[in-house]
Amino acid sequence: MATFELYRRSTIGMCLTETLDEMVSSGTLSPEIAIQVLVQFDKSMTEALETQVKSKVSIKGHLHTYRFCDNVWTFILTDAVFKSEDNQENVGRVKIVACDSKLLTQ
């Protein structure tokens, strides 16, 4: 299964990367194993989001910027409102990155 490396820029992905870097620097982990861990992280995040997340959210806001490059959409919204079944959250500024999941099977 091919995966995107998008989730590495999430909070948990950045923490994992920093921890792996520290472990490689201290000699606790080899660089090859660290890369394998990151690849597995990418696969696990993709699978978890596909199979375990059942919630739906609607997003409304003012479109500040949008871009389509290399089959990746990037949207920057201001004054966004996220609504789910049971709550609503207002966010001043949000960046949404979206990729075509069909590209993962190629």
C-alpha distances in whole Angstrom, upper triangle without the diagonal:
4,6,10,13,15,16,17,20,21,24,22,19,22,24,21,21,25,25,23,25,28,27,27,30,32,30,29,25,24,22,20,19,19,16,14,15,14,11,11,13,10,8,11,12,10,10,14,14,13,15,18,19,22,24,25,27,29,30,33,34,36,33,34,32,29,27,24,22,19,18,19,21,24,26,29,31,35,37,34,34,31,32,30,32,34,35,35,34,36,34,36,33,29,26,23,20,18,15,14,11,11,10,7,7,9
4,7,10,12,14,15,18,19,22,20,18,20,23,20,20,24,24,22,24,27,26,25,29,31,30,28,25,24,21,19,19,18,15,14,15,13,10,11,12,9,8,12,12,10,11,14,15,14,16,19,20,22,24,25,26,28,28,31,32,33,31,31,29,26,23,21,19,16,15,15,19,21,24,26,29,32,34,32,32,30,31,30,32,34,34,34,33,34,32,34,31,27,24,21,18,16,13,12,10,10,8,5,6,7
4,7,9,10,11,14,15,18,17,14,17,19,17,17,21,22,20,21,25,24,24,27,29,28,27,24,23,20,18,18,17,14,13,14,11,8,10,10,6,6,10,9,7,10,12,12,12,15,17,17,20,22,22,23,25,25,28,29,30,28,28,26,23,21,19,17,15,14,13,16,18,21,23,26,29,31,28,29,27,28,27,30,31,31,31,30,31,29,30,27,23,20,18,15,13,11,11,9,11,9,6,9,10
4,5,8,9,11,13,16,15,13,15,18,16,15,19,21,19,20,24,24,23,26,28,28,27,24,23,20,19,19,17,14,14,14,11,10,11,11,7,8,11,10,8,11,14,13,13,16,18,18,21,22,22,22,24,23,26,26,27,25,25,22,20,18,16,15,12,12,11,13,15,18,20,23,26,28,26,27,25,27,26,29,31,30,29,28,28,26,27,24,20,17,15,11,11,8,10,9,12,9,8,11,12
4,6,6,8,10,13,13,9,11,14,13,12,15,17,16,17,20,21,20,22,25,25,24,21,20,18,17,17,14,12,13,12,9,8,11,9,6,9,11,10,10,13,14,14,15,18,19,19,22,23,23,23,25,24,27,27,27,25,25,22,20,18,17,16,14,14,12,15,15,18,20,22,25,28,25,27,25,27,27,30,31,30,29,27,28,25,26,23,19,16,15,12,12,11,13,13,15,13,11,15,16
4,5,6,8,11,12,9,11,14,13,13,16,18,17,18,21,22,22,24,27,27,26,24,23,20,20,20,17,15,16,15,11,11,13,11,8,11,12,10,10,13,14,13,14,18,18,17,20,20,20,20,21,20,23,23,24,22,21,19,17,16,15,14,13,13,10,12,12,15,16,19,22,24,22,23,21,24,24,27,28,27,25,23,24,21,22,19,16,13,11,8,9,9,12,12,15,14,12,16,17
4,5,5,9,8,6,9,11,11,11,14,16,15,17,20,20,21,23,25,26,24,22,22,20,20,19,16,14,15,13,10,11,11,8,7,10,10,7,8,12,12,11,13,16,16,15,18,19,19,19,21,20,23,24,25,23,23,21,20,19,19,18,17,17,14,15,15,17,18,20,22,24,22,23,20,23,22,25,26,25,24,22,23,21,22,19,16,14,12,10,12,12,15,14,17,16,14,18,19
4,5,8,8,4,6,9,8,7,11,12,12,13,16,17,17,19,22,22,21,19,19,17,17,16,13,12,13,11,8,10,11,8,7,11,12,10,11,15,14,14,17,19,19,19,22,22,23,23,24,23,26,26,27,25,25,23,22,21,20,19,18,18,16,17,16,19,19,22,24,26,24,25,23,26,25,28,29,28,27,25,25,22,23,21,18,15,15,13,14,15,18,17,20,18,16,20,21
4,7,8,6,6,9,10,9,11,14,14,15,17,19,19,21,23,24,24,21,22,19,20,20,16,15,17,15,12,13,15,12,11,14,15,12,14,17,17,16,18,21,21,19,23,22,22,21,23,21,24,23,24,22,21,20,19,18,19,18,18,18,15,16,14,16,16,19,21,23,21,23,21,24,24,28,28,26,25,22,22,19,20,17,14,12,12,11,14,15,18,18,21,20,18,22,23
4,6,5,6,9,10,10,12,14,15,16,18,20,21,22,24,26,24,22,23,21,22,21,17,17,18,16,13,15,15,12,11,14,14,11,13,16,15,14,17,19,18,17,20,19,20,19,21,19,22,22,23,22,22,20,20,20,20,20,20,20,17,17,15,16,16,18,20,21,19,20,19,21,21,24,25,23,22,19,20,17,19,16,13,12,12,11,14,15,19,18,22,21,19,23,24
4,5,5,6,9,10,11,12,14,15,17,18,20,21,23,24,23,22,23,21,23,21,18,18,19,16,14,17,17,13,14,17,15,13,16,18,16,16,19,21,19,18,21,21,21,20,22,21,24,23,25,24,23,23,23,23,24,24,24,24,20,20,18,19,18,20,21,22,20,21,19,22,22,25,25,23,22,19,20,17,19,17,15,14,15,15,17,19,22,22,25,24,23,26,28
4,6,5,6,9,10,11,12,14,15,16,18,20,21,22,21,19,21,19,20,18,15,16,17,13,12,14,14,10,11,14,13,10,14,16,14,14,18,19,17,17,21,20,22,21,24,23,26,26,28,27,27,26,25,25,26,25,25,25,21,22,21,22,21,23,24,25,23,24,21,24,23,26,25,24,24,21,23,20,22,20,18,17,17,17,18,20,23,21,25,24,22,25,27
4,5,5,6,9,10,10,12,14,15,16,18,20,21,20,18,19,17,18,16,13,13,14,11,8,11,12,8,9,12,12,10,13,15,14,14,18,19,18,18,22,22,23,23,25,24,27,27,28,27,26,25,24,24,24,23,22,22,19,20,19,21,21,23,25,26,24,25,23,25,25,28,28,26,26,24,25,22,23,21,18,17,16,15,17,18,21,20,23,21,19,23,24
4,5,5,6,9,10,10,12,14,15,16,18,20,19,17,19,17,18,17,13,14,16,13,11,14,15,11,12,16,15,13,16,19,18,18,21,23,22,21,25,25,26,25,27,25,28,27,28,27,26,25,24,24,24,23,23,23,21,21,20,21,21,23,24,26,25,26,24,27,27,30,30,28,27,24,25,22,23,20,18,17,17,16,19,20,23,23,26,24,22,26,27
4,5,5,6,9,10,11,12,14,15,17,18,17,16,18,17,18,17,13,15,16,13,11,15,15,12,14,17,16,14,18,20,18,19,22,24,22,22,26,25,27,26,28,27,30,30,31,30,29,28,28,27,28,27,27,27,24,25,23,24,24,26,27,28,27,28,26,28,28,31,30,28,28,25,26,23,24,23,21,20,20,20,22,23,26,25,28,27,25,28,29
4,6,5,6,9,10,11,12,14,15,16,15,13,15,14,15,13,10,11,12,9,8,12,12,9,11,14,13,13,16,18,17,18,21,22,21,22,25,26,27,27,30,29,32,32,33,32,31,30,29,28,28,27,26,26,24,25,24,26,26,28,29,31,29,30,27,30,29,32,31,30,30,27,28,26,27,25,23,21,21,20,22,22,25,24,27,25,23,26,27
4,5,5,6,9,10,10,12,14,15,14,13,14,12,13,12,9,10,12,9,8,11,12,10,12,15,15,14,17,19,19,20,23,24,24,24,28,28,29,29,31,30,32,32,33,31,30,29,28,27,27,25,24,25,23,24,23,25,25,28,29,31,30,31,29,31,31,34,34,32,32,29,30,27,28,25,23,21,21,20,22,22,25,24,27,25,22,26,27
4,5,5,6,9,10,10,12,14,14,13,14,13,15,14,11,12,15,12,11,15,16,14,16,19,18,18,21,23,22,23,26,27,26,26,30,30,31,31,33,31,34,33,34,33,31,30,30,29,29,28,27,28,26,27,25,27,26,29,30,32,30,32,30,33,33,35,35,33,33,30,30,27,28,26,24,23,23,22,25,25,28,28,30,28,26,29,30
4,5,5,6,9,10,11,12,11,10,13,12,15,13,10,12,14,11,11,15,15,13,16,19,18,18,21,23,22,23,26,27,26,26,30,30,32,32,34,33,36,36,37,35,34,33,33,32,32,31,30,31,28,30,28,30,29,31,33,34,33,34,32,34,33,36,36,34,34,31,32,29,30,28,26,25,26,25,27,27,30,29,32,30,27,30,31
4,5,5,6,9,10,10,9,8,9,9,11,9,6,9,11,9,9,12,13,12,14,17,17,17,20,22,22,23,26,27,26,27,31,31,33,33,35,34,37,37,38,36,35,34,33,32,32,30,29,29,27,29,28,30,30,33,34,36,34,35,33,36,35,38,37,36,36,33,34,32,33,30,28,26,26,25,27,26,29,28,30,28,25,28,29
4,5,5,6,9,10,10,9,10,8,12,11,8,10,13,12,11,15,16,15,17,20,20,20,23,25,25,26,28,30,29,30,33,34,35,35,37,36,38,37,38,36,35,33,33,32,32,30,28,30,28,30,28,30,30,33,34,36,35,36,35,37,37,40,40,38,37,35,35,32,33,30,28,26,27,25,27,27,30,29,32,29,27,30,31
4,5,5,6,9,9,9,11,11,14,13,10,13,16,14,14,18,19,17,20,22,22,22,25,27,26,28,31,32,31,31,35,35,37,37,39,38,40,39,40,39,37,36,36,35,35,33,32,33,31,33,31,33,33,35,36,38,37,38,36,39,38,41,40,39,38,36,36,33,34,32,30,29,29,28,30,31,33,33,35,33,30,33,34
4,5,5,6,5,5,8,9,12,10,9,12,14,12,13,17,17,16,19,22,21,22,25,26,26,28,30,31,30,31,35,36,38,38,40,39,42,41,42,41,40,38,38,37,36,34,33,34,32,34,33,35,35,37,38,40,39,40,38,40,39,42,41,40,40,37,38,36,36,34,32,31,31,30,32,31,34,33,35,33,30,33,34
4,5,5,6,5,6,6,9,9,7,10,13,12,13,16,17,17,19,22,22,23,25,27,27,29,31,32,32,33,37,37,39,39,41,40,43,42,43,41,40,38,37,36,36,33,32,33,31,34,33,35,35,38,39,41,40,41,39,42,41,44,43,42,42,39,40,37,38,35,33,31,32,30,31,31,33,32,34,32,29,32,32
4,5,8,8,9,9,13,13,11,14,16,16,16,19,21,20,22,25,25,26,28,30,30,31,34,35,35,35,39,40,41,41,43,42,44,43,44,42,41,39,38,37,37,35,33,35,33,35,34,36,36,38,40,42,41,42,41,43,43,46,45,44,43,40,41,38,38,36,34,32,33,31,33,33,36,35,37,35,32,35,35
4,6,8,10,11,14,14,13,16,18,17,18,21,22,22,24,26,26,27,30,31,31,33,35,36,36,37,40,41,43,42,45,44,46,45,46,45,43,42,41,40,40,38,37,38,36,38,37,39,39,41,42,44,43,44,42,45,44,47,46,45,44,42,42,39,40,38,36,35,35,34,36,36,38,37,40,37,35,37,38
4,5,7,9,12,12,11,15,16,16,17,20,21,21,24,26,26,27,30,31,31,33,35,36,36,37,41,42,43,43,46,45,48,47,48,46,45,43,43,41,41,38,37,38,36,39,38,40,40,43,44,46,45,46,44,46,45,48,47,46,46,43,44,42,42,40,38,36,37,35,36,36,38,37,39,36,34,36,36
4,7,10,12,10,10,14,15,14,16,19,19,19,22,24,23,25,28,28,28,31,33,33,33,34,38,39,41,41,44,43,46,46,47,46,45,43,42,41,41,38,37,38,36,38,37,40,40,42,43,45,43,44,42,44,43,45,45,44,44,42,43,40,41,39,37,36,36,34,35,35,37,36,38,36,33,35,36
4,7,8,7,7,10,11,11,13,15,16,16,19,21,21,22,25,26,26,28,30,31,31,32,36,37,39,39,42,41,44,44,45,44,43,41,40,38,38,35,34,35,33,35,35,37,38,40,42,43,42,43,40,43,41,44,44,43,43,41,42,39,40,38,35,34,33,32,33,32,34,32,34,32,29,31,32
4,5,5,6,9,10,11,13,15,16,17,19,20,21,23,25,26,27,29,31,32,32,33,37,38,40,40,43,42,45,45,46,44,43,41,40,38,37,34,32,33,32,35,34,37,38,40,42,44,43,44,42,44,43,45,45,45,44,42,43,40,41,39,36,34,34,31,32,31,33,32,33,31,28,30,30
4,6,5,6,9,10,11,12,14,15,17,19,20,21,23,25,26,27,29,30,31,32,36,37,38,39,41,40,43,42,43,41,40,37,36,34,33,31,29,30,29,32,31,34,35,38,40,42,40,42,40,42,41,44,44,43,43,40,41,38,39,36,34,31,31,28,30,28,30,29,31,28,25,28,28
4,5,5,6,9,10,11,12,14,16,17,18,20,22,23,24,26,27,29,29,31,35,36,38,38,41,40,43,43,44,41,41,38,37,34,33,30,28,29,28,31,31,34,36,38,41,43,41,42,40,42,41,43,44,43,43,41,42,39,40,37,34,32,31,28,29,27,29,28,29,26,23,25,25
4,5,5,6,9,10,10,12,14,15,16,18,20,21,22,24,26,27,27,29,32,34,36,37,39,39,42,42,43,41,41,38,37,35,34,31,29,30,29,32,32,34,35,38,40,42,40,41,38,40,39,41,42,41,41,39,40,38,39,37,34,31,31,28,29,27,29,27,29,26,23,25,26
4,5,5,6,9,10,11,13,14,15,17,19,20,21,23,25,26,26,27,31,32,34,34,37,36,39,39,40,38,37,35,34,32,31,29,27,28,26,29,29,31,32,35,37,39,37,38,35,38,37,39,39,39,38,36,37,35,36,33,30,28,28,25,26,25,27,26,28,25,23,25,25
4,5,5,6,9,10,11,13,14,15,17,19,20,21,23,24,25,26,30,31,33,33,35,35,38,38,39,36,36,33,32,30,28,26,24,25,24,26,26,29,31,33,36,38,36,37,35,37,36,39,39,38,38,36,37,34,35,32,29,27,26,23,24,23,24,23,25,22,19,22,22
4,5,5,6,9,10,11,12,14,16,16,18,20,21,22,23,25,28,30,32,33,35,35,38,39,40,38,37,35,33,31,30,28,25,26,25,27,28,31,32,35,37,39,37,38,35,37,36,38,39,38,38,36,38,35,37,34,31,28,27,24,25,23,24,22,24,22,18,20,21
4,5,5,6,9,10,10,12,14,15,16,18,20,21,21,23,26,28,30,30,33,33,36,37,38,36,36,34,32,31,30,28,26,26,25,27,27,29,31,33,35,37,34,35,32,34,33,35,36,35,35,34,35,33,34,32,29,26,25,23,24,22,24,22,24,22,19,21,22
4,5,5,6,9,10,10,12,14,15,17,18,20,20,21,25,26,28,28,31,30,33,33,35,33,32,30,29,27,26,24,22,22,21,23,23,26,27,29,32,34,31,32,30,32,31,33,34,33,33,31,32,30,31,29,25,23,22,20,20,19,21,20,22,20,17,19,20
4,5,5,6,9,10,11,12,14,16,17,18,20,21,24,26,27,28,30,30,33,34,35,33,33,31,29,27,25,23,21,21,20,23,23,26,28,30,33,35,32,33,31,32,31,34,35,34,34,32,34,31,33,30,27,24,22,20,20,18,19,17,19,17,14,16,17
4,5,5,6,8,10,10,12,14,15,16,17,19,22,24,26,27,30,30,34,34,36,34,34,32,30,29,27,26,23,23,22,24,25,27,29,31,34,35,33,33,30,32,30,32,33,33,33,32,33,31,33,31,27,25,23,21,21,19,20,18,20,18,15,17,18
4,5,5,6,9,10,10,12,14,15,16,17,20,22,24,24,27,27,31,31,33,31,31,30,28,27,26,24,23,22,20,22,22,25,26,28,30,32,29,30,27,28,27,29,30,30,30,28,30,28,30,27,24,22,20,18,18,18,19,17,20,18,15,18,20
4,6,5,6,9,10,11,12,14,15,16,20,21,22,23,25,25,29,29,31,29,29,27,25,24,22,21,19,18,17,19,19,22,24,26,29,30,28,28,26,27,26,29,30,29,29,28,29,27,29,26,22,20,18,16,15,14,16,14,16,15,12,14,16
4,6,5,6,9,10,11,12,14,15,19,21,22,23,26,27,30,31,33,31,31,29,27,26,24,23,21,19,18,21,22,24,26,28,31,33,30,30,27,28,27,29,30,30,30,29,31,29,31,28,25,23,20,18,17,15,16,13,15,14,11,13,15
4,5,5,6,9,10,10,11,13,16,19,21,22,25,26,29,31,33,31,32,30,28,27,26,25,23,22,21,22,23,25,27,28,31,32,29,29,25,27,25,26,28,28,28,27,29,28,30,28,24,23,20,19,18,17,18,15,17,17,13,15,18
4,5,5,6,9,10,10,11,15,16,18,19,22,22,26,27,29,27,28,27,25,24,23,23,21,20,18,19,20,21,23,24,27,28,25,25,22,23,22,24,25,25,25,24,26,24,26,24,21,19,17,15,15,14,16,13,16,16,13,16,18
4,6,5,6,9,10,11,14,16,17,18,21,22,25,26,28,27,28,26,24,23,21,21,19,17,16,17,18,20,23,24,27,28,25,25,22,23,22,24,25,25,26,25,26,25,27,25,21,19,16,14,13,12,12,10,13,13,10,12,15
4,6,5,6,8,10,13,15,17,19,22,23,27,29,31,30,31,29,27,26,24,24,22,20,19,21,22,24,26,27,30,31,28,27,24,24,22,24,25,26,27,26,28,27,30,28,24,22,19,18,16,15,15,12,14,15,11,13,16
4,5,5,5,7,11,13,15,17,20,22,26,27,30,29,30,29,27,27,26,26,24,22,21,21,22,23,25,26,28,29,26,25,21,22,20,21,22,23,24,23,26,25,28,26,23,21,19,18,17,16,17,14,17,17,15,16,20
4,6,6,5,9,10,12,14,17,18,22,24,26,25,27,26,24,24,23,23,22,20,18,18,19,20,22,23,25,26,22,22,18,19,17,19,20,20,21,21,23,22,25,23,20,18,16,15,13,13,14,12,15,16,14,16,19
4,6,7,9,11,13,15,18,20,23,25,28,27,28,27,25,24,23,23,22,19,18,19,20,21,24,24,27,28,24,24,20,20,18,20,22,22,23,23,26,25,28,26,22,21,17,16,14,13,13,10,13,14,12,13,17
4,6,8,11,13,16,20,22,25,28,31,30,32,31,28,28,27,27,26,23,22,23,24,25,27,27,30,30,27,25,22,21,19,19,21,23,24,24,27,27,30,28,25,24,21,20,18,17,17,13,16,18,15,16,20
4,6,9,12,15,18,21,24,27,30,29,31,31,29,29,28,29,28,25,23,24,24,25,26,26,29,29,25,24,20,19,17,17,19,20,21,22,25,25,28,27,24,23,20,20,19,19,19,16,19,20,18,19,23
4,6,9,11,15,17,21,23,26,26,28,27,26,26,26,27,26,23,21,21,22,22,23,23,25,25,22,20,16,16,13,14,16,17,18,19,21,21,25,24,20,20,17,18,16,17,18,15,18,20,18,20,23
4,7,10,13,16,20,23,26,26,29,28,27,28,27,28,28,25,23,22,23,23,24,24,26,25,22,20,16,14,11,12,14,15,17,18,21,22,26,25,22,22,19,19,18,19,19,17,19,22,20,21,25
4,7,10,13,17,20,23,23,26,26,25,26,26,28,28,25,23,22,22,21,22,21,23,22,18,16,12,11,8,8,11,12,13,15,18,19,22,22,19,20,17,18,17,19,19,18,21,23,22,24,27
4,7,10,14,17,20,20,23,24,22,24,24,26,26,23,21,19,20,19,20,18,20,20,16,14,10,9,6,8,11,12,12,14,16,17,21,20,17,18,15,17,16,18,18,17,20,22,22,24,27
4,7,10,13,17,17,20,21,20,22,22,25,26,23,20,18,18,16,17,15,17,16,12,10,6,5,5,8,10,10,9,11,13,14,17,17,14,15,13,15,15,17,18,18,21,23,23,25,28
4,7,10,14,15,18,19,18,20,21,24,26,23,20,17,17,15,15,13,15,14,10,8,6,5,7,9,12,11,10,11,12,13,16,16,14,15,13,15,15,18,19,19,22,24,25,27,29
4,7,10,11,14,15,15,18,19,22,24,22,19,16,15,12,12,9,11,10,7,6,5,6,9,12,14,12,10,10,10,10,13,12,10,12,11,14,14,17,19,20,23,24,25,28,30
4,7,9,12,14,15,18,20,23,25,23,20,17,15,12,12,8,9,8,5,5,7,8,12,15,16,14,11,11,10,10,12,12,11,13,12,16,16,20,21,23,26,27,28,30,32
4,6,9,12,13,16,19,22,25,23,20,17,15,11,9,6,6,5,4,6,9,11,15,18,19,16,13,12,9,9,9,9,9,11,12,15,17,20,22,24,27,28,29,32,33
4,6,9,11,15,18,21,24,23,20,16,14,10,9,5,5,6,7,10,12,15,19,22,23,20,17,15,12,11,10,9,10,12,13,16,17,21,23,26,28,29,30,33,34
4,6,7,11,14,17,21,19,17,13,11,7,6,5,7,9,9,12,14,17,20,23,25,22,19,17,15,13,12,10,10,10,11,13,15,18,20,23,26,26,27,30,31
4,7,11,14,17,20,20,17,14,11,8,5,5,6,10,11,14,16,20,23,26,27,24,21,19,16,14,12,9,10,10,12,14,16,19,22,25,27,27,28,32,32
4,7,11,13,17,17,14,11,8,6,5,7,9,13,13,17,18,21,24,28,29,26,23,21,19,16,14,11,11,9,10,12,14,17,19,22,25,24,26,29,29
4,7,10,14,13,11,7,6,4,6,9,12,15,15,18,18,21,24,27,29,27,24,22,20,18,17,13,12,10,9,10,11,14,16,19,21,20,23,26,26
4,6,10,10,8,6,5,7,9,12,15,19,18,21,21,24,26,29,31,29,27,25,23,20,20,16,14,11,11,10,10,12,14,18,19,18,20,23,23
4,7,6,6,5,6,9,12,15,19,22,20,23,23,25,27,30,32,31,28,27,26,23,23,19,17,13,12,10,9,10,11,15,16,15,18,20,20
4,5,5,7,8,12,14,18,21,25,23,26,25,28,29,33,35,33,31,29,28,25,25,21,19,15,14,11,11,10,12,15,16,14,17,19,18
4,5,8,11,14,17,21,24,27,26,28,27,30,30,34,36,34,33,31,30,28,27,24,21,17,15,12,11,9,10,13,14,11,14,16,15
4,7,10,13,17,20,23,26,24,26,25,27,28,31,33,32,30,29,29,26,27,23,20,17,14,11,9,6,7,10,11,9,12,14,13
4,7,10,13,16,20,23,21,23,22,24,25,28,30,29,27,26,25,23,23,19,16,13,10,7,6,5,7,10,12,10,12,16,15
4,7,10,13,17,19,17,20,19,21,23,26,28,27,24,23,22,20,20,17,14,10,8,6,5,6,9,12,14,13,15,18,19
4,7,10,13,17,15,18,17,20,22,25,27,25,23,21,20,17,17,13,11,7,6,5,6,9,12,15,17,16,18,21,22
4,6,10,13,12,14,15,18,20,23,25,23,20,18,17,14,14,11,8,6,5,6,8,12,14,17,20,19,21,24,25
4,7,10,10,13,14,17,20,24,25,22,19,17,14,12,11,7,6,4,6,9,12,15,18,20,23,23,24,27,28
4,7,6,10,11,15,18,21,22,19,16,14,11,9,8,6,5,6,8,11,14,17,20,22,25,25,26,29,31
4,5,9,12,15,18,22,22,19,16,13,10,7,5,4,7,9,11,15,17,21,24,26,29,29,30,33,34
4,7,10,13,17,20,20,17,13,10,7,6,5,6,8,12,14,17,19,23,26,28,31,31,32,35,36
4,7,10,13,17,17,14,10,8,6,5,6,7,7,10,11,15,17,21,23,25,28,28,29,32,34
4,6,10,13,14,10,7,6,5,6,9,10,10,13,13,17,18,22,24,25,28,29,30,32,34
4,7,10,11,8,6,5,6,8,11,12,10,13,12,16,16,20,22,22,26,27,27,30,32
4,7,8,6,4,7,9,11,14,15,14,16,15,18,19,22,23,24,27,28,28,31,33
4,6,5,6,9,12,14,18,18,17,18,17,19,19,22,23,23,26,28,27,30,32
4,6,8,12,15,17,21,22,20,22,21,23,22,25,26,25,28,30,30,31,34
4,7,11,14,17,21,22,21,23,22,25,25,27,28,28,31,33,32,34,37
4,7,10,13,17,19,18,20,20,23,23,26,28,28,31,33,32,34,37
4,7,10,13,15,15,18,18,21,22,25,27,27,30,32,32,34,37
4,6,10,12,12,15,16,19,20,24,26,27,30,31,31,34,36
4,7,9,10,14,15,19,21,24,27,28,31,32,32,35,37
4,6,7,11,12,16,19,22,25,26,30,30,30,33,35
4,7,11,13,17,20,23,26,28,31,31,32,35,37
4,7,10,14,17,20,23,25,28,28,29,32,33
4,6,10,13,17,20,21,25,25,25,28,30
4,7,10,13,17,19,22,21,22,25,26
4,6,10,13,15,18,18,19,22,23
4,7,10,12,15,15,15,19,20
4,7,9,12,12,13,16,17
4,6,9,8,9,12,13
4,5,6,8,10,11
4,5,5,8,10
4,5,6,7
4,5,5
4,6
4
